[in-house]
Amino acid sequence: MSALGVGLVGCGTVGYAVVDRWRAGAFPAGSRLVGLAVRDVARRAGLSGVRVTADALGLVTDPEVGVVVEASGDTALGLRLAEAAFAAGKHFVTAGKDLVARHGAALEEAAAAHGVAFRYEAAVAAAVPIVALLRHRLSPGDLLGFRGVLNGTCNFVLGELAAGRPFAEAIAEARARGFAEADSRRDTSGRDSADKVAILARLLGARVSPEDVPFAGIEALDPDDFAYGRRRGWALRLVGTFRLEAGRAIAGVAPSFVPDSSLLARARGPENAILLDSAHAGEVGLVGPGAGGAPTATALLADVAAVVREGAGQPLPRPLDVALREDDTPRPHYVRADVAAHAGRALLQRLHDRGLAPESVTSPRAGRFQLVTAVAATPALRDALPPEAVLLPVVGEAHAVAGGAGRPAA
């Protein structure tokens, strides 16, 4: 049987890593790179035996191409190419998070209708094989949800902030290492993680619009936040959550304190970590590289290998519509408020009046208050705080620690 021809669209950080794998003779067995579509043909010429073109649509319809690998980062182009690939009977593999989050359900159906594969392991957690795991499921109907560190750029930046680097320097370092785009706001705002929550929710059988997933980012975090958590054995992570509950679903993305000993805290630098909640097997965890050219290329080529093995594979069941609500699980919360002394006293009184009196209050400098509240739902606390206050859930085992009696003030 002849090798499956691969047409690659895009040769930025990720696409170039795919080309490097081809040059190193490390493509999946049974496949070969036959074409590359780029904006600037002159810069990518010289690949022996590989057609280099500026015509991405022409590459998709090339008779030698059996699977299109899309790494352009352009959602509109990716959608056009996916539809053209399916119409031409070609498999389609993408790294496009936005593409999969917004158009994934329709593209799954289109691929199934044309008897071809639509694969997107690289769109979530890069080299962590969470999409493949959910596609094949641990056990049908067994998975109830997940919590995860889903953005390698944010996790790298959080590590740099914890080490004392200013936010701007941390972002610049992430760009220099190939973990962040020139415009990193989708990452740092939490928008990218919300897209990934929607993608994984669909793999669990729930149709969730990424626009409906509430999210908060890491831009407002401060060195005092990290220092406060460090004294208590907590780490700061941007956590995406999804959970099914009797026809409804909880979903969201927010910076949160987790215990240093937890699997989510084990995600260091650009790594991702995901905890799956299984009704019968308990929690199942994965940790691995979640950003950068090489890990993302690895995920793209893992999908190519799956297409070589399985062809179109089994189509996913059609996801069910679910009603989304914000997570209102009662838990402690960390609060940082920069207010005048009288406003600080008024804030503490307001929390006390609502039964949310803090276990301890720290004031590292004049006008700054840090505290951990009594156990409460996030929406109730948000209503009690000034809009500029930083509010972070304390999740996982840290919940039990924070709720312990007699913890001394810092």
C-alpha positions as CSV (number, residue, x, y, z in Angstrom):
1,M,0.0,0.0,0.0
2,S,1.4,3.4,-0.9
3,A,2.1,5.9,1.8
4,L,-0.7,8.4,2.6
5,G,0.2,11.8,1.1
6,V,0.2,14.7,3.6
7,G,-0.4,18.3,2.6
8,L,0.7,20.9,5.2
9,V,-0.9,24.3,5.3
10,G,1.1,26.9,7.3
11,C,4.8,27.0,8.2
12,G,5.0,29.2,11.3
13,T,6.2,27.8,14.7
14,V,4.0,24.7,14.5
15,G,4.2,24.0,10.8
16,Y,8.0,24.4,10.8
17,A,8.2,21.8,13.6
18,V,6.2,19.5,11.4
19,V,8.6,20.1,8.5
20,D,11.6,19.4,10.9
21,R,10.1,16.0,11.7
22,W,9.9,15.3,8.0
23,R,13.5,16.3,7.4
24,A,14.5,14.1,10.3
25,G,12.7,11.1,8.8
26,A,10.4,11.0,11.8
27,F,7.0,11.1,10.0
28,P,4.4,8.4,11.0
29,A,4.9,5.1,9.2
30,G,2.7,4.9,6.1
31,S,2.7,8.7,5.5
32,R,4.8,11.2,3.6
33,L,4.9,15.0,3.2
34,V,4.0,15.8,-0.4
35,G,3.0,19.5,-0.3
36,L,3.4,22.6,1.7
37,A,1.3,25.8,1.4
38,V,2.8,29.0,2.7
39,R,2.5,32.7,2.2
40,D,6.1,33.2,1.1
41,V,7.2,30.4,-1.2
42,A,10.8,31.6,-1.5
43,R,11.4,31.2,2.2
44,R,10.3,27.6,2.3
45,A,11.7,26.4,-1.1
46,G,14.3,23.7,-1.2
47,L,12.4,20.8,0.4
48,S,13.4,17.8,-1.7
49,G,10.4,16.0,-3.2
50,V,7.9,18.4,-1.6
51,R,5.7,20.7,-3.6
52,V,5.8,24.3,-2.1
53,T,2.9,26.6,-3.1
54,A,1.1,29.7,-2.1
55,D,-2.2,28.1,-3.2
56,A,-3.6,26.4,-0.1
57,L,-6.9,25.4,-1.7
58,G,-5.0,24.0,-4.7
59,L,-2.9,21.8,-2.3
60,V,-6.1,20.5,-0.7
61,T,-7.4,19.3,-4.1
62,D,-4.0,17.9,-5.2
63,P,-4.6,14.2,-6.1
64,E,-1.4,13.2,-4.2
65,V,-2.7,14.6,-0.9
66,G,-4.8,12.2,1.2
67,V,-4.8,14.1,4.5
68,V,-4.6,17.9,5.0
69,V,-2.7,19.1,8.1
70,E,-3.8,22.7,8.9
71,A,-1.5,24.8,11.1
72,S,-2.2,28.3,9.6
73,G,-3.7,29.8,12.8
74,D,-6.4,31.4,10.5
75,T,-9.9,30.3,11.5
76,A,-11.6,31.5,8.3
77,L,-9.1,29.8,6.1
78,G,-9.1,26.6,8.2
79,L,-12.9,26.4,7.8
80,R,-12.7,26.8,4.0
81,L,-10.0,24.2,3.7
82,A,-11.8,21.7,5.9
83,E,-15.0,22.0,3.9
84,A,-13.0,21.7,0.6
85,A,-11.1,18.7,2.0
86,F,-14.2,16.8,3.0
87,A,-15.9,17.6,-0.4
88,A,-12.8,16.1,-2.1
89,G,-12.8,13.0,0.1
90,K,-9.7,14.1,2.1
91,H,-9.0,13.6,5.8
92,F,-8.4,16.8,7.8
93,V,-6.2,17.4,10.8
94,T,-6.0,20.8,12.5
95,A,-4.3,22.6,15.4
96,G,-6.9,25.4,15.2
97,K,-8.5,25.8,18.6
98,D,-10.9,28.6,17.5
99,L,-11.9,26.5,14.5
100,V,-12.7,23.4,16.5
101,A,-14.4,25.3,19.3
102,R,-16.7,27.2,17.0
103,H,-17.2,24.9,14.1
104,G,-16.2,21.5,15.4
105,A,-19.7,19.9,15.8
106,A,-20.6,20.9,12.2
107,L,-17.2,19.7,10.9
108,E,-17.6,16.4,12.7
109,E,-20.9,15.8,10.9
110,A,-19.5,16.9,7.5
111,A,-16.6,14.5,7.9
112,A,-18.8,11.6,8.8
113,A,-21.1,12.4,5.9
114,H,-18.1,12.2,3.5
115,G,-16.6,9.1,5.1
116,V,-13.4,10.9,6.1
117,A,-11.6,11.8,9.4
118,F,-11.7,15.1,11.3
119,R,-9.0,15.1,14.0
120,Y,-7.8,17.9,16.3
121,E,-5.6,16.5,19.1
122,A,-3.3,19.5,18.7
123,A,-6.2,21.9,19.5
124,V,-6.2,21.0,23.2
125,A,-3.2,20.4,25.4
126,A,-0.8,19.8,22.5
127,A,1.2,16.6,23.3
128,V,-1.2,15.5,26.2
129,P,-3.5,12.9,24.4
130,I,-6.7,14.0,26.0
131,V,-8.7,14.2,22.8
132,A,-7.8,10.7,21.8
133,L,-8.6,9.5,25.3
134,L,-12.1,11.1,25.3
135,R,-12.7,10.0,21.7
136,H,-12.3,6.4,22.7
137,R,-13.7,7.0,26.2
138,L,-12.7,5.2,29.4
139,S,-16.2,3.7,29.6
140,P,-19.4,5.0,27.8
141,G,-21.3,7.4,30.0
142,D,-18.7,7.1,32.8
143,L,-17.0,10.5,32.6
144,L,-18.8,13.3,34.4
145,G,-16.4,16.1,33.9
146,F,-12.9,17.5,34.3
147,R,-10.7,20.2,35.8
148,G,-7.6,21.2,33.9
149,V,-4.7,23.6,33.3
150,L,-5.4,24.0,29.6
151,N,-3.2,26.8,28.4
152,G,0.6,26.3,28.4
153,T,1.3,30.0,27.7
154,C,-0.6,31.1,30.9
155,N,1.0,28.4,32.9
156,F,4.5,29.4,31.8
157,V,3.7,33.1,32.6
158,L,2.3,32.1,36.1
159,G,5.5,30.3,36.8
160,E,7.5,33.4,35.9
161,L,5.3,35.6,38.0
162,A,5.7,33.3,41.0
163,A,9.5,33.7,40.6
164,G,9.1,37.5,40.9
165,R,9.2,38.6,37.2
166,P,6.9,41.4,36.1
167,F,4.0,40.5,33.9
168,A,5.5,42.2,30.8
169,E,8.8,40.4,31.2
170,A,7.1,37.1,31.7
171,I,5.1,37.5,28.4
172,A,8.2,38.6,26.5
173,E,10.0,35.4,27.7
174,A,7.0,33.3,26.7
175,R,7.2,34.8,23.2
176,A,10.9,34.3,23.0
177,R,10.6,30.6,23.7
178,G,7.8,30.1,21.2
179,F,5.0,29.6,23.8
180,A,3.1,32.8,23.1
181,E,1.9,34.6,20.0
182,A,2.7,38.3,19.3
183,D,-0.8,39.1,20.6
184,S,-1.2,36.9,23.7
185,R,-4.5,38.3,25.0
186,R,-6.5,35.3,24.0
187,D,-4.3,33.2,26.3
188,T,-3.9,35.6,29.2
189,S,-7.6,36.6,29.3
190,G,-8.8,33.0,29.7
191,R,-10.6,33.1,26.3
192,D,-8.3,30.3,24.8
193,S,-9.0,28.0,27.8
194,A,-12.8,28.6,27.5
195,D,-12.5,27.4,23.9
196,K,-10.8,24.3,25.1
197,V,-13.4,23.7,27.7
198,A,-16.1,23.8,25.0
199,I,-14.1,21.3,22.8
200,L,-13.6,18.8,25.6
201,A,-17.3,19.2,26.7
202,R,-18.4,18.1,23.2
203,L,-16.2,15.1,23.5
204,L,-18.0,14.3,26.7
205,G,-21.3,14.5,24.7
206,A,-22.4,18.0,25.6
207,R,-22.9,20.8,23.0
208,V,-21.4,23.9,24.6
209,S,-20.9,27.2,22.8
210,P,-17.5,28.7,23.8
211,E,-19.2,32.1,24.0
212,D,-21.3,30.8,26.9
213,V,-18.3,29.6,29.0
214,P,-17.6,32.2,31.6
215,F,-13.9,33.1,31.9
216,A,-11.4,35.2,33.8
217,G,-7.7,35.7,33.1
218,I,-4.4,36.2,34.8
219,E,-3.7,39.9,34.0
220,A,-4.8,41.2,37.4
221,L,-2.6,38.9,39.5
222,D,0.1,40.4,41.7
223,P,3.3,39.1,43.4
224,D,1.5,39.4,46.8
225,D,-1.1,36.8,45.6
226,F,1.7,34.3,44.9
227,A,3.4,35.0,48.2
228,Y,0.1,34.6,50.1
229,G,-0.5,31.2,48.5
230,R,3.1,30.0,48.9
231,R,2.9,30.5,52.7
232,R,-0.1,28.2,52.7
233,G,1.2,25.5,50.4
234,W,-0.9,26.6,47.5
235,A,0.0,27.2,43.8
236,L,-1.8,29.6,41.4
237,R,-3.1,28.0,38.2
238,L,-5.6,29.0,35.5
239,V,-8.2,26.2,35.8
240,G,-10.9,25.2,33.3
241,T,-13.8,23.3,34.7
242,F,-16.7,21.3,33.2
243,R,-19.1,19.0,35.0
244,L,-22.4,17.3,34.0
245,E,-25.2,17.3,36.5
246,A,-28.6,15.8,35.6
247,G,-29.0,17.4,32.2
248,R,-27.3,20.6,33.2
249,A,-23.6,21.5,33.1
250,I,-21.2,23.7,35.0
251,A,-18.4,25.3,33.0
252,G,-15.9,28.1,33.6
253,V,-12.3,29.3,33.5
254,A,-10.7,31.2,36.4
255,P,-7.3,31.6,38.1
256,S,-7.5,29.5,41.3
257,F,-5.4,28.3,44.2
258,V,-4.7,24.6,44.2
259,P,-2.6,22.6,46.7
260,D,1.1,22.3,45.9
261,S,0.7,18.5,46.1
262,S,-2.1,18.3,43.5
263,L,-1.8,17.1,40.0
264,L,-2.8,20.5,38.6
265,A,0.1,22.1,40.5
266,R,2.5,19.6,38.8
267,A,2.0,21.3,35.5
268,R,5.1,23.5,35.4
269,G,6.3,25.9,32.7
270,P,4.3,25.4,29.5
271,E,2.8,22.1,30.7
272,N,-0.9,21.2,30.8
273,A,-2.6,19.0,33.4
274,I,-6.1,17.5,33.3
275,L,-8.1,15.6,35.9
276,L,-11.0,13.5,34.5
277,D,-13.8,12.7,36.9
278,S,-15.0,9.1,36.4
279,A,-18.1,7.9,38.1
280,H,-16.6,4.5,38.7
281,A,-12.8,4.7,38.3
282,G,-12.3,7.9,40.3
283,E,-10.0,10.6,39.1
284,V,-7.7,10.0,36.1
285,G,-4.9,12.5,35.5
286,L,-2.6,13.5,32.6
287,V,0.3,15.9,32.6
288,G,2.5,16.9,29.7
289,P,3.8,19.6,27.3
290,G,0.9,21.9,26.4
291,A,2.5,24.7,24.2
292,G,5.3,25.2,21.7
293,G,6.1,24.0,18.2
294,A,7.4,20.5,18.9
295,P,4.7,19.3,21.2
296,T,2.0,20.7,18.9
297,A,3.6,19.0,15.9
298,T,3.7,15.8,17.9
299,A,0.0,16.0,18.4
300,L,-0.7,16.8,14.7
301,L,1.4,13.8,13.6
302,A,-0.3,11.5,16.2
303,D,-3.5,12.3,14.4
304,V,-1.9,11.5,11.0
305,A,-0.8,8.2,12.4
306,A,-4.4,7.5,13.7
307,V,-5.7,8.2,10.2
308,V,-3.2,5.8,8.7
309,R,-4.3,3.1,11.1
310,E,-8.0,3.7,11.3
311,G,-9.0,5.8,8.2
312,A,-12.2,7.7,9.1
313,G,-12.7,5.8,12.3
314,Q,-15.9,5.8,14.3
315,P,-17.9,9.1,14.1
316,L,-18.6,10.7,17.5
317,P,-22.2,10.6,18.7
318,R,-24.1,13.9,18.2
319,P,-23.7,16.0,21.3
320,L,-26.7,16.9,23.4
321,D,-27.7,20.5,24.2
322,V,-27.2,21.3,27.9
323,A,-28.1,24.3,30.0
324,L,-25.0,25.9,31.4
325,R,-24.7,27.6,34.8
326,E,-21.9,29.2,36.7
327,D,-20.1,27.0,39.3
328,D,-21.7,27.8,42.6
329,T,-20.0,25.1,44.6
330,P,-19.4,26.5,48.1
331,R,-15.7,26.8,48.8
332,P,-13.3,29.2,50.4
333,H,-12.0,32.1,48.3
334,Y,-9.0,34.3,48.4
335,V,-9.6,38.0,48.2
336,R,-7.2,40.9,47.6
337,A,-8.6,44.4,47.9
338,D,-6.8,47.7,47.6
339,V,-8.9,50.1,49.5
340,A,-8.5,52.8,52.2
341,A,-8.6,51.7,55.8
342,H,-12.2,52.7,56.4
343,A,-13.4,51.0,53.2
344,G,-11.5,47.9,54.3
345,R,-13.3,47.9,57.6
346,A,-16.6,48.3,55.8
347,L,-15.7,45.3,53.5
348,L,-14.9,43.1,56.5
349,Q,-18.2,44.1,58.2
350,R,-20.1,43.4,55.0
351,L,-18.6,39.9,54.8
352,H,-19.3,39.3,58.5
353,D,-22.9,40.4,58.1
354,R,-23.4,37.8,55.3
355,G,-21.8,35.0,57.3
356,L,-18.6,35.1,55.3
357,A,-16.2,36.4,58.0
358,P,-12.6,35.6,56.9
359,E,-10.4,33.1,58.8
360,S,-7.6,35.6,58.9
361,V,-6.7,39.0,57.4
362,T,-3.3,40.1,56.2
363,S,-2.2,43.6,55.3
364,P,1.2,43.5,53.6
365,R,1.2,47.2,53.2
366,A,-1.1,50.2,53.8
367,G,-4.3,50.1,51.8
368,R,-4.0,46.4,50.9
369,F,-6.1,43.6,52.4
370,Q,-5.7,39.9,51.8
371,L,-8.0,37.3,53.3
372,V,-9.5,33.9,52.8
373,T,-13.3,33.8,53.2
374,A,-15.6,31.3,54.8
375,V,-17.0,28.6,52.5
376,A,-19.3,30.3,50.0
377,A,-20.4,30.3,46.4
378,T,-18.5,32.6,44.0
379,P,-21.5,34.6,42.9
380,A,-22.5,35.5,46.5
381,L,-19.0,36.7,47.2
382,R,-18.7,38.7,44.0
383,D,-21.8,40.6,45.0
384,A,-20.2,41.5,48.4
385,L,-16.9,42.8,47.0
386,P,-15.9,46.0,45.3
387,P,-15.5,45.4,41.5
388,E,-11.8,46.0,41.5
389,A,-11.1,43.3,44.2
390,V,-9.3,40.1,43.1
391,L,-11.4,37.0,43.9
392,L,-9.8,33.5,43.5
393,P,-11.5,30.2,44.3
394,V,-9.5,27.8,46.5
395,V,-10.1,24.3,45.0
396,G,-9.2,20.7,45.4
397,E,-7.5,19.6,48.6
398,A,-6.7,23.2,49.4
399,H,-10.4,23.6,50.1
400,A,-10.1,21.3,53.2
401,V,-7.0,23.0,54.3
402,A,-8.5,26.5,54.0
403,G,-11.6,25.4,55.9
404,G,-9.6,24.0,58.9
405,A,-10.1,25.7,62.2
406,G,-7.5,27.6,64.1
407,R,-5.2,28.5,61.2
408,P,-3.1,31.4,62.4
409,A,-3.0,34.8,60.6
410,A,0.0,35.4,58.3
